[in-house]
Amino acid sequence: MSLPFPVISADEAANLIQHGQTIGFSGFTAAGAAKAIPAALARRAKREHEAGRPFKVGVLTGASTGASLDGALAEAEAISFRTPYQSDSHLRNQINRGEVKFVDMHLSMLPQMARYGFLGPLNYAVIEACDVTAGGGIVLSTSVGASNTYLHLADRVLIELNSKHPPALLGMHDIFEPKDPPMRAEIPIYRVSDRIGSPICLVDPKKIVGIVHTNLEDESSNFEQPNELTVRIGELVAEFLASELKSGRIPPKFLPLQSGVGNIANAVLASLGGNSNIPPFEMYTEVLQDSVLALIEQERCTYASTCALTLSTEMMHQFRSNMEFFRRKIVLRPQEISNNPEVVRRLGIVSMNTAIEVDLSGNVNSTHLMGKTLMNGIGGSGDFTRNAYLSIFSCPSTAKGGKISAIVPLASHMDHSEHSVQIVITEQGIADLRGKDPHERAQLIINNCAHPDYREQLHDYLKHVHAGQHEPISLSLGLSMHRQFMRHGDMRGINWDEFR
């Protein structure tokens, strides 16, 4: 079908974008991320820099993206401002050197902050689609993210029409955007499978200034096979939830699950699927990974609401070959809805996320190494954790060959406070913090979750905490393990009196 929009090359599209402008790109992880136009924009930036002219743009996405977007633009030194989340090593280094302004943001907050005007004007939306209609109907590809918001906010729209993703994706998306205060009403999702919006995004056709045809796979990374450590963490999470079910604290039909991204998350979900004491379950989450697709096929996961299909190339082929089956089992939503605190609390989500470090009060750092070096960002973990029926954080008890303890006296950066964190799990065991006072929490976390190499050291820290205070914290010693690592490259063997 002939479309009334100019068909242009990626380079021609990139030439429309000017230095200093702000762009809203599609993509939530590498799933559904724009690929051809940002890569062409990076090439243009390099040419401009070689000619001695400045060229940088502000970049908004749904979450992290792929190598052709964050990676290419960062290598070309073409990003001035970035939000809300990233995972590219080049971009991370530029952020940590202060070369790129980065605003770490709860993912559910991004679309409304853009609508409220808090992030400034949006000059272009660059969106990947699998189909476009003459009237401005856009069928998104393998994610929604914030694409729907960018499409109606942007002055101009560029579409990457990707034939790698079939138009048969029509019907898998549920596009809904709440009204802004004071006109906002409830979000009418009462079951994971409820649909409340449109299968397509609608945009004023006059704003579409170009269609770029592509045939590109998503640039999602393949996940590592579970190892002994991740399997052990997964088993402990499954055992804990099975015990909650048996005790009656989780209802017999179970509760919807949310899971973060990565190898530990994949291992946890595989363990849940393989535990015969856990009934078939639903997921209300932001990302579906390979393990979930397998669980859906095995009927261990009965339905999944998500924002993105973050699948390996092999699993994506499997998804496409069985599209009609998965259409009945999966819905793709905007991140403002997939991560919405109202819906999370209403449905009673069990949230499962990963930590970098956990302190003895139960505060969690999930974003910064040694409190100052950004890794990726908070992502959607806070959206779920604060509002979950049960909030679980898991991580290995040590890093760097045992030289770093994930259990520390005081978190060097705090993303999730002790008031939101209920369960901490490492390969060492489970600390159930519900109903425990701060001193009980500290003992549980040390005894159940800390590596044996660090338990005595952490107990010694508590001996230096003054009696008669509510929180077991020493302001003078709280970051001593971090300082020990910075001085000696190992958190072990600390002399507490040295830091008094």
N, C-alpha and C positions, 0 to 999 in steps of 0.2 A: 504494500500500500504506500502510495506517495504521501509524504508529510509536508505541510506548509512551512517547514523550518529549514534554514540553510544547513546543508551537510558540509562540514568543514573538517580539516585535519586537526590533530592535536596541537600542532605547532601554530596553526592559525588561531585556535582557541586561546592558547597561551599568550599570543600577541595582543589579545583584547584586554588582558589584565595589566594594570599599571602598578608601578612602585607605590607602596604605601597603602594599597587597598587591603580590605579584609575579605577572606573567602571562607564560606562554609562548605566543607567537603563531606560527602557521604562516607560512611565507614564506621563500623563498631567492631573493634579489632580489625584484622585485614579483611574480614567478611564484608562484601559490598562496598569496599573502599574504591574511590576514584583512583585510576591508575595511569591512563595515557596522558591526560591533561596535566596533572602535577609533574609527571616525568618531563613533559615538554616545557613546563614552566621552569623546572630546574635547569634545563639546557639553556633556556633564554636568560636566566639569571647569570649563568656562567659567562655568556657572551657579553651581557651588560657590564659585569664586573671587569672582564678583560678590556673593555673599552673605557674603563675608568668611571662608569656611571653606577650609582647606587640602585640596587633592586632587591627589596625585601617586601614580604607580605605578611599580614596577620593570618593565622591558620586556626580555624575552628573545625572540629570534627565531632563524632559521637564519642569515641574513646581513642584507643591506639589505632594505628593503621598499618599498612604494609611498606615494603621497601621502596615502592615507586612513589609513595606520597611522603611520609615523614622522612624516610631514608634519603631519597633523592633530593628533596628540598633542603634537608640539613647539610648534606654533602656540598650542595651548591651555595651554602650560607645565605639562603633565601628566606629564612623565617625570622621575623622580628618579634612576634608574639604568638604564644601557643596556649591553648586550653582545650579540653579539660584533663587530658590523660595522654600518656605516650609510653612507648616501650622500645624506641629505637636507640641504639647505643650512640650514634653520632649526635642525635638531638639531645640525648641525656647529657653528654659531655658539654655541649654548648650551653645548656641550661645551667649546669653546675659551674661553668666558668663565667656565668653572668652575661653571655653573649646573646641569649634569647630570653625574653621575659616569659615566664611560665606561671600560670595561675592554676593551682591544683584545686579541683572542684568536685563536689558530689555530683555524680552523673545525672541524677534526677533533676538537679537544679539548673543545669545548663540551658535547656530550651526556654524555660521561663525567664532566666536572666537575660537571654538574648532578646526575647520579646519585650521585656521591660525597658530595654535600651541600655542596660548596664554595661554591655560590651561594645557599644558604639554601633555605627551603621554597618550593614552587611552589603558589600558591593556586588559579590557574585556568589551564587550557589553552584557547585560543581558536583553533580549527582550521577551515580551509576544506576542504570535502569535496564530491565530486560525487555520492556515494551513501552511505547509512547503512542498516544492517540492524537489525532489532529486537533482535538479540542483541549489539549493540555493535560490529559490523564496520563499519569506516570506510574508504571508498575515497577517498584523497586526490586533489587536483586536479593542478595542473601543477608541483608540486614536492613534495619530501619534507622536505628540511632536517632539522630536529630535531623535527618534529611527533610522530613515533612515541615519542620519549623523553618529551616533554611530556605526551602523552596518558596514559602510565602513571604519571608522577610527580605530576601535578596532583591536588589534592583534588577539584576539580570541573572539568567539561568543558562548554564551549559550542561548538556546531557551526554554522558558516555553510554551509548546504547551497546551493551555487551551481549553478543550472540552466544557466548559461552554459557550464559544462564538462560534457560528457555522461557518463553512467554507463559508457559504452563505454570510458572510460579504465581500467576494471577490467582488470588483467592487464599493465599497463605498469609497475607498481611492484614492487619487490623489497625487502620490509621485513625487515631483519635487524639485530639488536642483539647485540653480543658480550657474553658474561658478564664480570663485573668480576673483577679480580685478587683472590685467587690462582687463580681457576677459569677464567680466560680461555684458550681454545684458539685455534688458527690460524683465520683467516678464509679459508674454502675457495674463494677465487676464483683460478682459474688461467688463465682466458681472459676477455677483456673481456665476452663474452656469457654467462658463467656466471650462473645464478640460484641463490640459496642461501636465500631467505626466503619470505615470504608476500606475496600480492598486496594484502592489506588489513592495516590496523592493527586490533587487537582491544583493546577497553577494557571495563571493568566497566560494564554498562549503568546501574547505580545512580549512577555519577558524572556521567552526562550530564544536566545540569539545564535544558537548553534547546536548541531547534533554531531558527535564524533563516534563513528562506528569502531568497535573494538571486538576482540575475541580473546579474552584474557582470563586465566584462572585466578581465583583469589590467592593471595600470597601468604596464606596461613602456614605456620611452621608445623611440621610433624612433631608429635609428642614423644617423649622418651618412654620406653617400656618401664612399667613399674619395677622398682627394685625392693630389696628387703626392707629398707627404711620406710618408703612410701606405702608399701603393702601393710606394714605394721600400723602406721598411722590410720590407714583406711579401715583396718580391722577394728581398731579401738573406737573409731567414730561409729562404725556399724554396731558394735557391741553396746556402746552407750545408748544409742537410739533404741535398740532392741530392749534394753533394760527399762527405758522410759515407757515404752509401749506396754511391757509386762506389768509395770507398776500402776498403769492407768493414767500417767501424766501426759501421755500422747493417746488420743482416741483410737479405737480399734481400726478405723479406716485409714489411719495414719494422717500426716499433714504434708502439705506441699513443701518441696525442698528448693533451696537456692544454693548454688555452688559457685565459687570463684573460678578463676582460670588457671590452668597450669597442670603440672604433672601430679602434684599432691591431690588436686581436685579430681583429676581423672581416676586416680587410685582409690580415693574415697568413694566415688560413685560406683566403681566396679565392685568394691567390697559391699556396699549397700545392696547392689543388685544380686550379689551372690550369697547374701545372708538369708537363710530360709526362715528366720524369725521375723523378718521385715516383710510386710505385705506389699503387693504392687502399689506404687506411689505415683503422684503427679509432681511436676516441677513448675515453679513460677520463678524464673531466673532471668539473668541478662544475657547469658551465653550458653549455647549448646555445643559441647565438645563431642569427640568421637565416642566416648564411653556411653553417652546418653543415647546416641543413635542406635547403638547395639542393644541397649536396654529397652528401647521402644520396640525394636524388632523381636526381642525375646518376651515382650509383654510384661516386663518388670516395671517399666515406666509406661503408664497408661495414657498420659497426655503431657505436653510440654508447651508452656508459654515462654517466649524468649524474645530477645532483641536482635540476636545474630546467630547464624549457623557457622560457627568457627570450627570447620572440619578440615582434616587432612585431605589432600587431593584424592586419595583412594576412597575415603569415606564420602567425599562429595560426589564422586562418580556413582557410588552405591545409592546415595540419596536421589540423584537424578534418575537412576534406572528404576526406582520404585516410588516415583513422585506421588501417584494416586494414593498409595498406602500412607505415606507421611503427611499428605494434605489433611487427612482425617485425624492426625495425632499431634500436629504442631501448628502454632500460630506465632507470627512475628509482629511485635508491637514496637512503638516508639519508646525510647529510653525513659521518657517522662512518665510512661505508664508501666513499663516492665519493672522499673525501680521505684515506683511511687510509694512513699511511706504509708499513705492511707490504705492502699490495697494490701501491702505487706502485712500490716497489722490486722486488717479485716480477715484475711485468709489464714492467718496463723502460720506464717512461714517459718520453717527451720532453716536458719542461715548458717552456712559453712564456708568460712574464709580462712586465708592464711596470714600469718604474722611474720615480721622480721624479728621482733623481740617482744617479750611480755615482761612487765615488771611485777614486783611482789604484791602490789595492790590490785593487779589485774588490768592495768592500762596497757594498751597495745599500740606499738609502732609498726605500721605496715608500709611505710613509704621511704624512710631515710636511713642510710647507713651511718652509724656513729652520730646520728642526730642532725647531720648537715648535708650529706650527699644524697640527692634525690635518686631513687630507683625508677619507679614508673608513675606513681601517684595513687591517690586514695581510691579512684575508680568508683564502683558502686557499692563497695563493702559497707560504707557507713549508712547508705540508704536502707540496707537490709538489717544491719546489726542493731541499730537503735530501735527498730520497730518489730523485731522478730519475736515469735513465740519462744523460740530457743536460739540463742546466738552462740555459735561454736567457733573458736579459733584454733587452728592447728599449725604446727611447724616442727621441723627437726629440733632437737634440744641443743645442738651445737652446729657451728659452721666453721669453715676454714680448717678442716681436719681437727676439730676440737679446740681450736685456739680462741673461738668466740662462743660464748654462751648465749642462747636465745632467752634465757631466764636471767634477768638482771635486777639489781635493787631498784633502779628508777629508769623508766624508759627515756631514751635520749631525745625522742620526738614522740608526741602523743597524737594519734589519729582517732582512737576509740577509747573512751574513758572507762574506768572500772564500773561505772553505772550501767554500761551497755553490754559488757562482756560477762557472759554467764559460765561458759565452759572453756577450759584450756586443755588441749591435748597435744602431747608430743609422743614420740615412740616410747618414752619412758612410762607414760600412764596418763590418767585423766584427773583433772582438778575441777570438781564441781563447786563453783563459787556461790551458788544461789543460797541466800539466807545466811551467809557467813560474814562476820565482822572483819575489819582489815587485818587483824593479827591472825585470825584463823585462815584467811585467804593466803597470807604470806606463807604460813606453814604448809598448807596444802600444795601450793604451787612449787615450793622447794622439794617437798617429799615425793610428790607424784610426777612432776614434769621436768625438773632439772636433771641434767646429766650427773651421774655419780661423781665425776671429777670436780663438780662445782658445788655439791650440796653442803659440804662442811664449810666452804668459803662463804656461802650465802647465809648459813646459820650464824657464822661468826659476825657477819654484817649486822644481823638482828641484835646481837649482843651489844653493839655500839649504839643502838637506838635508845634514846632516853625513855625511861619508864613514865607512865602517866600521860602519854599522848595518844590521840585517836589513831593516827596513821603511823605505821612502822617505817618512818622515813627519817634519814639523816641528811640534811641539806649539804653538809660538808663532805659526806661520803657517798651520796647517791649515785654519782657518775664515776666513781673510782675504778670500776671494772673497765669502763670505756677508756679512761685515762691510762690504765695499766696496758691496755692493748695498744694505744697510740704510742706509748713509750717503749714497750718491749715486744710488741707483736703477738701477745698472748695474754688472755684475761686470767689465766691461772697463776697461782703462786702469789697472790696479792698479800701485802702487809698493810692491814687496815690503818695501823698507827702512822704509816708513811704519808697517808692522805689526810690526816686529821688537821 
